[in-house]
Amino acid sequence: MKVLIHGALGRMGQAVAAVLDANGVSHVGVDARAEENSGVLAHISQCREDVDCVIDFSSHLATADVAAFAEDRGVPVVFAATGQTEAEMARIRRCAEKVPVLKSGNLCVGVALLCHLAREAARALPGADIEIVEAHHNQKADVPSGTALMLAEAVRAERPHMKNVVGRHENGKREPEEIGIHSLRLGSVVGRHEVHFALAGQEITLRHDAFDRTLFAQGALAAAQFLMGRAPGLYDMEDLIHG
Ligand SMILES: NC(=O)c1ccc[n+]([C@@H]2O[C@H](COP(=O)([O-])OP(=O)(O)OC[C@H]3O[C@@H](n4cnc5c(N)ncnc54)[C@H](O)[C@@H]3O)[C@@H](O)[C@H]2O)c1
């Protein structure tokens, strides 16, 4: 298998390259910051090599370019970058009609379990106040994190009327159907997510800490392997975990 790493010079792109190397998987890199003759291409349209899959850890702004390349080559794509607009998500869904696509704001298996547990807790504690707190390093661009939004979606699967309230900042009581989402940006935190469930006199907190980017890179490789030979469609981490 040969993988095109989109966003190859970034924190995650480099972590993916290291995991592919460790697993004997060859790769080619694309990054908007690439310098000439560096071995990394500056735009995906410059790729002349045959590749079997694309892993995108660049930016949601690259969604259309990555989707067009994957469709043109007929290869699967792992959309791992976060922060997509509704229009960009629609582009990903259109792409998934033609090639196999896995889209996840968090490729870590532990976070897939956290989403499952958050959904279970939302079902078991129907009256609970629910608040999500996430922390990431000070270079992260999107707020709130894609994972926090995934967790809110998991809660909404059981309590569909709940609405996200991001960065609560005005005076006034919280409404019972709010999911408060709060973002910390500090130092080099790789990724921390907490989901708080509070009832009168008690609180349950589910928490996941990612200590190393390698987790996400390993998830990206597992996702690429999962997509090989699949029918076109939009897959997620639940599909990967359950085979
Ligand atoms: N799904 C997951 O599990 C997961 C985990 C960690 C990070 N992320 C997401 O992955 C993305 C990258 O994270 P990072 O920490 O590596 O960021 P980063 O800023 O370190 O790296 C991004 C790289 O992409 C390149 N890039 C940006 N736009 C581009 C474009 N249009 N074409 C080509 N290259 C482009 C940049 O030059 C940069 O080198 C972010 O959206 C982040 O939220 C997802």
The ligand as a MOL file (V3000), in Angstrom:
LIG
                    3D

  0  0  0     0  0            999 V3000
M  V30 BEGIN CTAB
M  V30 COUNTS 44 48 0 0 0
M  V30 BEGIN ATOM
M  V30 1 N -8.9770 13.2360 13.4620 0
M  V30 2 C -8.0280 13.1950 14.4010 0
M  V30 3 O -7.8510 12.1860 15.1120 0
M  V30 4 C -7.1380 14.3930 14.6010 0
M  V30 5 C -6.0960 14.3760 15.5520 0
M  V30 6 C -5.2460 15.4800 15.6370 0
M  V30 7 C -5.4430 16.5860 14.7920 0
M  V30 8 N -6.4890 16.5730 13.9100 0 CHG=1
M  V30 9 C -6.7160 17.6680 12.9760 0
M  V30 10 O -5.7640 17.5390 11.9160 0
M  V30 11 C -5.4620 18.8270 11.3770 0
M  V30 12 C -3.9670 19.0560 11.3890 0
M  V30 13 O -3.4880 19.1050 12.7190 0
M  V30 14 P -1.9520 19.4260 13.0410 0
M  V30 15 O -1.8490 19.5720 14.5130 0
M  V30 16 O -1.0760 18.4360 12.3460 0 CHG=-1
M  V30 17 O -1.8100 20.8540 12.3300 0
M  V30 18 P -0.4970 21.5440 11.7280 0
M  V30 19 O -0.8410 22.9840 11.5680 0
M  V30 20 O 0.7030 21.1640 12.5320 0
M  V30 21 O -0.3460 20.8530 10.2840 0
M  V30 22 C -1.1930 21.1040 9.1980 0
M  V30 23 C -0.3130 21.0310 7.9400 0
M  V30 24 O -1.1900 21.0740 6.8150 0
M  V30 25 C -0.6410 21.9880 5.8510 0
M  V30 26 N -1.7470 22.5380 5.0730 0
M  V30 27 C -2.7060 23.4080 5.4780 0
M  V30 28 N -3.5550 23.6830 4.4710 0
M  V30 29 C -3.1270 22.9590 3.4070 0
M  V30 30 C -3.6030 22.8010 2.0790 0
M  V30 31 N -4.6870 23.4540 1.6380 0
M  V30 32 N -2.9200 21.9620 1.2550 0
M  V30 33 C -1.8230 21.3110 1.6710 0
M  V30 34 N -1.3180 21.4230 2.9270 0
M  V30 35 C -1.9730 22.2220 3.7900 0
M  V30 36 C 0.0860 23.0490 6.6680 0
M  V30 37 O 1.0960 23.6790 5.8890 0
M  V30 38 C 0.6470 22.2280 7.8260 0
M  V30 39 O 1.9700 21.7690 7.5800 0
M  V30 40 C -6.2670 19.8400 12.2220 0
M  V30 41 O -7.4970 20.0770 11.5630 0
M  V30 42 C -6.5110 19.0610 13.5200 0
M  V30 43 O -7.6360 19.5190 14.2460 0
M  V30 44 C -7.3250 15.5050 13.7990 0
M  V30 END ATOM
M  V30 BEGIN BOND
M  V30 1 1 1 2
M  V30 2 2 2 3
M  V30 3 1 2 4
M  V30 4 1 4 5
M  V30 5 2 4 44
M  V30 6 2 5 6
M  V30 7 1 6 7
M  V30 8 2 7 8
M  V30 9 1 8 9
M  V30 10 1 8 44
M  V30 11 1 9 10
M  V30 12 1 9 42
M  V30 13 1 10 11
M  V30 14 1 11 12
M  V30 15 1 11 40
M  V30 16 1 12 13
M  V30 17 1 13 14
M  V30 18 2 14 15
M  V30 19 1 14 16
M  V30 20 1 14 17
M  V30 21 1 17 18
M  V30 22 2 18 19
M  V30 23 1 18 20
M  V30 24 1 18 21
M  V30 25 1 21 22
M  V30 26 1 22 23
M  V30 27 1 23 24
M  V30 28 1 23 38
M  V30 29 1 24 25
M  V30 30 1 25 26
M  V30 31 1 25 36
M  V30 32 1 26 27
M  V30 33 1 26 35
M  V30 34 2 27 28
M  V30 35 1 28 29
M  V30 36 1 29 30
M  V30 37 2 29 35
M  V30 38 1 30 31
M  V30 39 2 30 32
M  V30 40 1 32 33
M  V30 41 2 33 34
M  V30 42 1 34 35
M  V30 43 1 36 37
M  V30 44 1 36 38
M  V30 45 1 38 39
M  V30 46 1 40 41
M  V30 47 1 40 42
M  V30 48 1 42 43
M  V30 END BOND
M  V30 END CTAB
M  END
